[in-house]
Amino acid sequence: MTGRPIRVLLAEDQGMMRGALALPLGMEDDIDVVAQVAAGDAILDAALAHRPDVALLDIELPGRSGLDAAAGLRVRSPTAGS
């Protein structure tokens, strides 16, 4: 690995699925799962606090959909997705 690991935020309301995603990602030397959230309304705060490079978002989440949260991330961080 060269450089810093890819920082990942996971948003998934089902704990078993979130763990199934986080475990193999966390085993990679070049990936660091920096935050995991179970509700859509927690995504923006987690992203601002942990500054991930990648956000893996479930579409249907309690509180706020993953699509709506992604739009909110783009507003708060205009370079996101580029």
Buried (B, 14 or more C-beta within 10 A) or exposed (E): EEEEBBBBBBBBBEEEEBEEBBEEBEEEEEBBBBBBBBEBBBBBEBBEEBEBBEBBBBEEBEBBBBBBBBEBBEEEBEEBEE
